[in-house]
């Protein structure tokens, strides 16, 4: 009995450790977080002709010993004209992922719309924002060892204009620039902010109430895409019923396009909710939880051997998704027949 007891204790400890490992990245496993604020990740000329220093904050779990962790970069919204990396929704998302064991970053980028605020002006604003976002990705890959980042697990998310920027980073290339982009003024797509020589490739995007200028930027084999939006959003359509300064294709359209190409995707609508889910904390938290559930099975820990937990989670998520999809089709039909 004296010999069996320690062995039993050891088995229980191993089982506990395996359970904790399985839960990491899906459930909060860290209570305390650390941050490094105001990191300069690049410099670029803004619309006033001044060279602007681009800043980011890093948030990560305190006391974590894992040397290579997935990275989530958050890009704030504000119509390319206002707001900053420090906001309540960005804090909720970045801290939420960090407590699950991710490294997270929230970035600033050049703001401002030139001239008459035409579709071309907004396309140029998107171009500048994604140049900066690409510079942030390159910077974090360059310093991956210092910050404990797995460069093969880099994911983007954001709010509104931030999600538009994230999708442009992931899916648009040099041959697909919208008309009127002033390349001579702003430079190449990758920009020249910092960390040249490193890739800006990302491995997935979580689109929150954003839209794309052209859904054909997404091609077979591209990075997975999660989509969420309020179905009563009057700023950025969840479908394609209206445009926002040239951004014509909302999350549901992008979801359908990804399905047709076999790209891992999801659609999580919030029925009756407006833009940014009306800044409702409960709805935004539900949105974040859906992101976590979608992202977890895509992580490297599950690609080689999918755990039972991940399989069960994925099945339940897609059951919910099928319900959301059928309700969305019905909503689209009602909208089209009442025009």
SVG drawing of the C-alpha trace seen along z (x, -y; Angstrom):
<svg xmlns="http://www.w3.org/2000/svg" viewBox="-41 -68 57 70">
<polyline fill="none" stroke="black" stroke-width="0.4" points="0.0,0.0 2.8,-2.4 4.3,-1.8 1.0,-2.0 0.0,-5.3 2.9,-7.4 2.4,-5.7 -1.3,-6.6 -0.5,-10.1 1.9,-10.4 -0.7,-9.0 -3.2,-11.6 -0.6,-14.4 0.1,-13.3 -3.6,-13.2 -4.0,-16.7 -1.1,-18.0 -2.5,-16.5 -5.9,-18.0 -4.3,-21.4 -2.3,-21.1 -5.4,-20.2 -7.3,-23.2 -4.6,-25.7 -5.5,-28.0 -9.2,-27.2 -9.8,-28.0 -8.2,-30.7 -5.2,-29.0 -3.3,-32.1 -4.6,-34.6 -1.9,-37.2 -0.7,-39.0 2.4,-41.0 2.6,-43.7 5.2,-45.8 3.7,-49.1 4.6,-51.6 7.0,-49.4 8.0,-51.2 7.6,-48.7 8.1,-51.0 8.0,-54.5 6.1,-55.8 4.9,-59.0 1.3,-60.0 -1.2,-62.1 0.2,-65.3 3.6,-64.5 5.2,-63.8 7.1,-60.7 5.0,-58.9 6.4,-56.4 4.1,-53.3 3.5,-51.8 2.2,-48.5 1.5,-47.0 2.2,-43.4 0.2,-41.3 1.2,-37.8 0.7,-35.4 2.9,-36.0 5.2,-33.2 4.7,-31.2 7.5,-28.8 6.4,-27.9 9.0,-29.3 6.8,-29.3 3.3,-30.5 0.6,-31.5 0.3,-35.2 -2.9,-37.2 -2.6,-40.8 -5.5,-43.1 -6.1,-46.1 -8.5,-48.8 -11.5,-50.3 -12.6,-53.8 -13.3,-54.2 -9.5,-54.7 -9.9,-58.2 -9.9,-57.8 -9.4,-55.5 -6.2,-53.9 -4.7,-50.6 -6.1,-51.2 -9.8,-50.4 -12.2,-48.3 -12.9,-45.8 -9.2,-45.4 -8.4,-44.9 -11.0,-42.3 -9.8,-40.3 -6.1,-40.7 -6.4,-39.9 -8.8,-37.0 -6.4,-35.3 -3.4,-36.1 -5.1,-34.4 -5.4,-31.3 -1.7,-31.2 -1.4,-33.3 0.9,-36.3 -1.2,-39.2 -0.4,-42.6 -2.6,-45.6 -1.3,-48.1 -1.7,-51.7 -1.5,-52.6 -1.6,-55.8 -5.0,-57.4 -6.8,-59.9 -8.8,-60.1 -7.5,-62.4 -9.3,-64.8 -13.1,-64.3 -13.4,-61.0 -14.2,-59.1 -13.9,-55.4 -10.4,-56.0 -9.5,-57.9 -10.7,-55.1 -8.8,-52.5 -5.7,-54.6 -6.4,-54.6 -6.8,-50.8 -3.5,-50.6 -1.6,-52.6 -3.2,-50.7 -2.3,-47.4 1.3,-48.5 1.5,-49.3 -0.1,-46.0 2.3,-44.1 5.2,-45.9 3.9,-44.8 3.7,-41.2 7.3,-41.4 8.5,-43.1 7.0,-40.4 8.4,-37.6 11.9,-39.3 11.7,-39.4 9.9,-36.0 12.5,-34.5 12.6,-37.5 8.8,-37.5 8.2,-33.7 6.2,-33.7 5.6,-30.8 6.0,-32.4 3.9,-29.6 0.9,-30.5 0.2,-34.2 -3.5,-35.3 -5.1,-38.7 -8.3,-40.2 -9.8,-43.6 -12.9,-45.7 -14.5,-47.2 -11.8,-49.0 -9.3,-46.9 -10.9,-43.8 -10.9,-45.3 -7.2,-45.9 -6.6,-42.4 -8.3,-40.8 -6.4,-43.0 -3.1,-41.9 -4.1,-38.2 -5.6,-38.1 -4.7,-41.1 -1.6,-41.1 0.3,-43.5 -1.8,-42.5 -5.1,-43.2 -4.7,-46.8 -7.9,-48.9 -7.8,-51.6 -6.3,-54.9 -3.7,-53.7 -0.9,-56.2 2.0,-53.7 4.5,-56.4 3.6,-58.3 3.0,-55.5 5.5,-52.9 5.0,-49.2 2.4,-47.0 4.8,-45.7 5.8,-49.3 9.2,-50.2 8.2,-50.7 10.6,-48.2 11.9,-44.6 12.4,-44.2 13.3,-40.6 10.7,-39.0 7.4,-37.6 4.0,-39.3 2.2,-36.0 -0.5,-35.1 -2.3,-31.9 -5.9,-33.0 -8.2,-36.0 -11.1,-36.7 -13.3,-39.3 -15.5,-41.3 -18.0,-43.5 -15.6,-44.2 -16.0,-43.9 -13.9,-43.6 -13.7,-45.6 -13.4,-42.5 -14.1,-39.0 -12.1,-37.5 -8.9,-38.5 -9.6,-35.3 -8.3,-32.3 -8.3,-28.5 -5.7,-27.6 -5.7,-30.9 -5.8,-31.4 -8.9,-30.4 -11.5,-33.1 -13.9,-33.5 -16.7,-36.1 -19.1,-37.7 -21.5,-40.7 -24.8,-42.1 -27.6,-41.6 -28.9,-45.1 -25.6,-46.8 -26.3,-50.1 -22.6,-51.0 -21.0,-47.9 -23.4,-45.4 -23.2,-41.8 -24.1,-40.8 -23.8,-42.9 -27.1,-44.9 -25.1,-48.2 -21.5,-49.4 -19.3,-51.4 -17.1,-53.7 -16.3,-50.8 -16.3,-48.0 -19.1,-45.9 -18.9,-42.4 -19.7,-41.6 -19.0,-38.6 -21.8,-36.4 -20.7,-36.8 -17.1,-36.1 -18.2,-33.0 -20.1,-31.7 -17.1,-32.4 -14.7,-30.5 -17.1,-27.6 -17.0,-27.4 -13.2,-27.3 -12.9,-24.8 -11.3,-27.3 -11.9,-26.7 -14.4,-29.3 -17.3,-30.2 -20.2,-32.6 -21.5,-33.8 -24.3,-36.4 -25.9,-38.4 -29.5,-38.8 -30.9,-42.4 -27.5,-43.8 -25.9,-46.9 -22.3,-47.9 -19.8,-46.7 -22.7,-44.7 -24.0,-48.0 -20.9,-48.1 -22.8,-45.5 -20.3,-43.9 -22.2,-40.6 -22.6,-40.3 -19.0,-41.2 -17.9,-38.6 -20.1,-36.0 -18.4,-37.0 -15.0,-36.5 -15.9,-33.1 -17.0,-32.0 -13.6,-33.1 -11.8,-31.0 -13.9,-28.0 -13.3,-28.4 -9.6,-29.0 -8.7,-26.2 -8.9,-23.2 -6.8,-25.1 -3.8,-25.4 -0.6,-23.4 -1.3,-21.3 -4.4,-19.9 -3.1,-19.6 -0.9,-16.6 -3.3,-14.8 -6.8,-16.3 -7.7,-15.8 -11.1,-14.4 -11.8,-17.8 -11.1,-19.6 -13.2,-17.2 -16.2,-17.5 -15.8,-21.3 -15.6,-21.4 -18.7,-19.3 -20.7,-21.4 -19.4,-24.6 -20.5,-23.4 -23.9,-22.4 -24.4,-25.9 -23.0,-27.3 -25.5,-25.3 -28.3,-26.8 -26.8,-30.3 -26.4,-29.7 -30.0,-28.5 -31.3,-31.5 -29.1,-33.9 -30.3,-32.4 -33.9,-33.0 -33.0,-36.6 -31.3,-37.2 -34.4,-35.8 -36.7,-38.1 -34.5,-41.1 -34.4,-40.5 -38.2,-39.9 -39.0,-43.2 -36.8,-45.5"/>
</svg>
